[in-house]
Amino acid sequence: IRSDPNVKAFYDALIARGKRKMQAICAVMRKYLTGLWACIRAEEDFDTAKLFSEKHLLKA
């Protein structure tokens, strides 16, 4: 969360919606895990910019 601006924006959006810090951290962890698993199955490279895109921020 500290080193990636895309993840930080997603985390901040969750906090702004009223989620607790631990809930937001768990949501970020879950998003990472599902994204990594999808990349492993599809044999693609992992890209946080794609995973935490502007489209996903609107849903957060």
C-alpha positions as CSV (number, residue, x, y, z in Angstrom):
1,I,0.0,0.0,0.0
2,R,2.9,2.4,0.8
3,S,4.9,1.9,-2.4
4,D,2.3,1.5,-5.1
5,P,0.2,4.6,-5.9
6,N,-2.5,2.5,-7.6
7,V,-3.0,0.4,-4.5
8,K,-2.9,3.4,-2.3
9,A,-5.7,5.1,-4.3
10,F,-7.8,1.9,-4.0
11,Y,-7.2,1.7,-0.3
12,D,-7.9,5.4,0.2
13,A,-11.2,5.0,-1.7
14,L,-12.2,2.2,0.6
15,I,-11.4,4.3,3.7
16,A,-13.4,7.2,2.3
17,R,-16.4,5.0,1.9
18,G,-16.3,4.2,5.6
19,K,-14.4,0.9,5.7
20,R,-12.2,0.3,8.7
21,K,-8.4,0.2,8.1
22,M,-8.2,-3.6,8.6
23,Q,-11.2,-4.1,6.3
24,A,-9.5,-2.1,3.6
25,I,-6.2,-3.9,4.0
26,C,-8.0,-7.3,3.7
27,A,-9.8,-6.0,0.6
28,V,-6.5,-5.1,-0.9
29,M,-5.0,-8.5,0.0
30,R,-8.0,-10.3,-1.5
31,K,-7.7,-8.3,-4.7
32,Y,-4.0,-9.1,-4.9
33,L,-4.6,-12.8,-4.4
34,T,-7.5,-13.1,-7.0
35,G,-5.4,-11.1,-9.5
36,L,-2.3,-13.2,-9.0
37,W,-4.4,-16.4,-9.3
38,A,-5.9,-15.2,-12.5
39,C,-2.5,-14.4,-13.9
40,I,-1.2,-17.8,-13.0
41,R,-4.1,-19.5,-14.7
42,A,-3.8,-17.4,-17.8
43,E,0.0,-17.5,-17.8
44,E,0.2,-13.7,-18.0
45,D,2.5,-11.2,-16.2
46,F,1.1,-9.5,-13.1
47,D,0.5,-5.8,-13.5
48,T,-0.9,-3.8,-10.6
49,A,-1.8,-0.9,-12.9
50,K,-4.2,-3.2,-14.7
51,L,-5.5,-4.7,-11.5
52,F,-6.1,-1.4,-9.7
53,S,-7.2,0.6,-12.7
54,E,-9.4,3.7,-12.7
55,K,-12.4,1.5,-13.6
56,H,-11.9,-0.5,-10.4
57,L,-11.6,2.7,-8.3
58,L,-15.1,3.8,-9.2
59,K,-16.4,0.5,-7.8
60,A,-14.5,0.9,-4.5
